[in-house]
Amino acid sequence: MNFKSILFSVNVLASIICTAQTNQIKVIEDFKPSSVNQQGKLYPQVNSERRVRASILAPQANKVQLDLGGIKYDMVKDEKGIWTGVSEPQDEGFHYYQLNIDGASVPDPGTVYFYGAGRLGSAIEIPAADQEFFAIRDVPHGLVSENIYFSKLTNSFRRCFVYTPANYNEDSKTRFPVLYLQHGSFEDETGWAVQGKANLILDNLIASKKSVPMIIVMDNGYAYKPQSNDSRQESVFEEVVIQEIIPMIDTKFRTIANRENRAIAGLSMGANQTMRIMMNNLDIFSHYGGFSGTSNYPSADAIDVNSFLDGKFKDGETINKKIKLFWLGLGTKEPSPFPGSVRAFRKMLEKQSIKYVYYESPETAHEWLTWRRCLNQFASKIFK
Amino acid sequence: MNFKSILFSVNVLASIICTAQTNQIKVIEDFKPSSVNQQGKLYPQVNSERRVRASILAPQANKVQLDLGGIKYDMVKDEKGIWTGVSEPQDEGFHYYQLNIDGASVPDPGTVYFYGAGRLGSAIEIPAADQEFFAIRDVPHGLVSENIYFSKLTNSFRRCFVYTPANYNEDSKTRFPVLYLQHGSFEDETGWAVQGKANLILDNLIASKKSVPMIIVMDNGYAYKPQSNDSRQESVFEEVVIQEIIPMIDTKFRTIANRENRAIAGLSMGANQTMRIMMNNLDIFSHYGGFSGTSNYPSADAIDVNSFLDGKFKDGETINKKIKLFWLGLGTKEPSPFPGSVRAFRKMLEKQSIKYVYYESPETAHEWLTWRRCLNQFASKIFK
């Protein structure tokens, strides 16, 4: 038995095993290419049951899997060496995934790539019933601008993306309120303007007059002091926001530079960070949005209002006067510890008689459709 | 012999074969992570000989190759299932590549991804001796803005990226000249601002007063008429530039909207396209840059000036009066047919006594370091 015939035997054997495993799935054959595929790429595809079908040419591989939502689905090889596999039905919205080829976890060559889950990799878009709110439509479009700057506090080059609404360039005088909008853990400053579709959501809201035109600043929530050899990593994100980003934005862009016209919001880790920044700087911000997160994360214990965030929530009356909108959102399918910690936080707000708005995204988990919907709700309520 | 032991035998056998093939290479062990790796990723790496070392975990794979510069280098597996391979020395600059795992051609999970060669995939940056001109430096940085628009001519949403220089936002009155800058075949509107580093090149040129501050518009050179079922694909890129892009840019941005303050340039296919657009619209543009391409491509035959581009080069005297700069650039290592067709084109220019500037990029082929250098040269000469 020579090398090639061993290989051939292994492949045939593998095909038989995988076919046996996956032939049991009955799927509806109405698959269509995912909307986030590279141009001209037919796979991956999604069907009306919200199943994902992936496909890749790998003639010499022993085992290929679709790794999606924490499950590795075996794929099956055809006579041309093309492996194909189908997932269980997925939630509506945007999900990261990868292919696994003989133990190598790699991006699917069929998709565009997104930064999330700590890597630049593949994702699938499962069409949502309400997707028109983030669709590209024939309305006036704002710009998303990459802004590079040197940060003295971190001794590094950083960048943010800045959304300016369509009418920003119509005249040279109008000034705009600003929303500072943050990503979650293992994500970066690209998240909101790429998979978050913040620009398209705002274009649509502004065109239908549901939102006032505003600037949105999306920076990177990871910011650390320059390290000496033996020092621990110390976050200076709040200092970067207050001392570097806001003054830069107020200089470079036509903002209305006062607290009434500044909002801050974030998702998950970003909700946690921005709540802390908000409460430490009520002279700078007047609107807060927490999407799938609060600063008591991950605890579901009752909050001691005297010690939590240095007692910043103790005086409910003053908070109600100063904060024009305190907004929280959560997906109904979010896993622990998110529902528990958000619930504990809401109880504290209620005990303190602090006014807030609470929104639930139906049938979504700790993922981007939840956060697109949160932004859509939140952005329609601020600066009014 | 069960399934697992067959697999094991195949892997061991494959390792022995590959080791035998690659152990002969003597390499200098001063490899460093490539500058276009994803944050925190150690591989791929480049050494002082300009060799590339790639590495990937693929414990069950039979064969893994590094596919770079038209050569597939066998990689070797260690006891942990990590495959590693080293290439021959590469040219300085930016090269696309991929990994091949048991016949599957996939992006390397270690790198950032770039659109080129018709796909979004991996690339390696081999440090260039002159790389300071496109490095990120502590100088004022301009913005790169994504601009989405609906094109009636193609009946589709399109986008361009627009560079505005650092001083664009300093006041609301100053107006700027505009360079329209095009990518090559199998590339798109992202090329110039990502791997082309057009923004950093201009930031550096403007900071050192080698260039005048200018706006750069980078759009997609693929633009087709909406197709009826049986019609051939018909490019309308020139019409999109003249009827849609230029009026949009002159409305949205503070341009100096006259021919003296408009340049057009492109690389390869983009050089070919923009030369045609330039010569058809001398009332609109006054500066031309052709990087690694001309409109007689791919022919190296002597050009018949009466028929070439409808005789647009017949009247050398008028051309010398109207065109303020006619600029051509080429890498010294470019493959056929580029040197031949550019040579034939230059002979025609000389025969017509048409003034032009010719630049050669040392030791680079039909790749991005050639084009970064071309832009660096060209941008320092226009609008003066």
Chai-1 contact restraints between the chains, C-beta under 6 A:
chainA,res_idxA,chainB,res_idxB,connection_type,confidence,min_distance_angstrom,max_distance_angstrom,comment,restraint_id
A,I6,B,V10,contact,1.0,0.0,6.0,A-B,restraint_1
A,V10,B,I6,contact,1.0,0.0,6.0,A-B,restraint_2
A,V10,B,V10,contact,1.0,0.0,6.0,A-B,restraint_3
A,Q38,B,L120,contact,1.0,0.0,6.0,A-B,restraint_4
A,I56,B,A104,contact,1.0,0.0,6.0,A-B,restraint_5
A,A58,B,D102,contact,1.0,0.0,6.0,A-B,restraint_6
A,A58,B,G103,contact,1.0,0.0,6.0,A-B,restraint_7
A,A58,B,A104,contact,1.0,0.0,6.0,A-B,restraint_8
A,P59,B,G103,contact,1.0,0.0,6.0,A-B,restraint_9
A,Q60,B,N62,contact,1.0,0.0,6.0,A-B,restraint_10
A,Q60,B,D102,contact,1.0,0.0,6.0,A-B,restraint_11
A,Q60,B,G103,contact,1.0,0.0,6.0,A-B,restraint_12
A,A61,B,D102,contact,1.0,0.0,6.0,A-B,restraint_13
A,N62,B,Q60,contact,1.0,0.0,6.0,A-B,restraint_14
A,I101,B,I101,contact,1.0,0.0,6.0,A-B,restraint_15
A,I101,B,A104,contact,1.0,0.0,6.0,A-B,restraint_16
A,D102,B,A58,contact,1.0,0.0,6.0,A-B,restraint_17
A,D102,B,Q60,contact,1.0,0.0,6.0,A-B,restraint_18
A,D102,B,A61,contact,1.0,0.0,6.0,A-B,restraint_19
A,D102,B,D102,contact,1.0,0.0,6.0,A-B,restraint_20
A,G103,B,A58,contact,1.0,0.0,6.0,A-B,restraint_21
A,G103,B,P59,contact,1.0,0.0,6.0,A-B,restraint_22
A,G103,B,Q60,contact,1.0,0.0,6.0,A-B,restraint_23
A,A104,B,I56,contact,1.0,0.0,6.0,A-B,restraint_24
A,A104,B,A58,contact,1.0,0.0,6.0,A-B,restraint_25
A,A104,B,I101,contact,1.0,0.0,6.0,A-B,restraint_26
A,V106,B,V106,contact,1.0,0.0,6.0,A-B,restraint_27
A,V106,B,P109,contact,1.0,0.0,6.0,A-B,restraint_28
A,P107,B,P107,contact,1.0,0.0,6.0,A-B,restraint_29
A,P109,B,V106,contact,1.0,0.0,6.0,A-B,restraint_30
A,Y113,B,Y113,contact,1.0,0.0,6.0,A-B,restraint_31
A,L120,B,Q38,contact,1.0,0.0,6.0,A-B,restraint_32
A,I136,B,F157,contact,1.0,0.0,6.0,A-B,restraint_33
A,D138,B,F150,contact,1.0,0.0,6.0,A-B,restraint_34
A,H141,B,I148,contact,1.0,0.0,6.0,A-B,restraint_35
A,L143,B,S145,contact,1.0,0.0,6.0,A-B,restraint_36
A,L143,B,N147,contact,1.0,0.0,6.0,A-B,restraint_37
A,V144,B,E146,contact,1.0,0.0,6.0,A-B,restraint_38
A,S145,B,L143,contact,1.0,0.0,6.0,A-B,restraint_39
A,S145,B,S145,contact,1.0,0.0,6.0,A-B,restraint_40
A,E146,B,V144,contact,1.0,0.0,6.0,A-B,restraint_41
A,N147,B,L143,contact,1.0,0.0,6.0,A-B,restraint_42
A,I148,B,H141,contact,1.0,0.0,6.0,A-B,restraint_43
A,F150,B,D138,contact,1.0,0.0,6.0,A-B,restraint_44
A,F157,B,I136,contact,1.0,0.0,6.0,A-B,restraint_45
A,N169,B,K252,contact,1.0,0.0,6.0,A-B,restraint_46
A,S172,B,S172,contact,1.0,0.0,6.0,A-B,restraint_47
A,K252,B,N169,contact,1.0,0.0,6.0,A-B,restraint_48
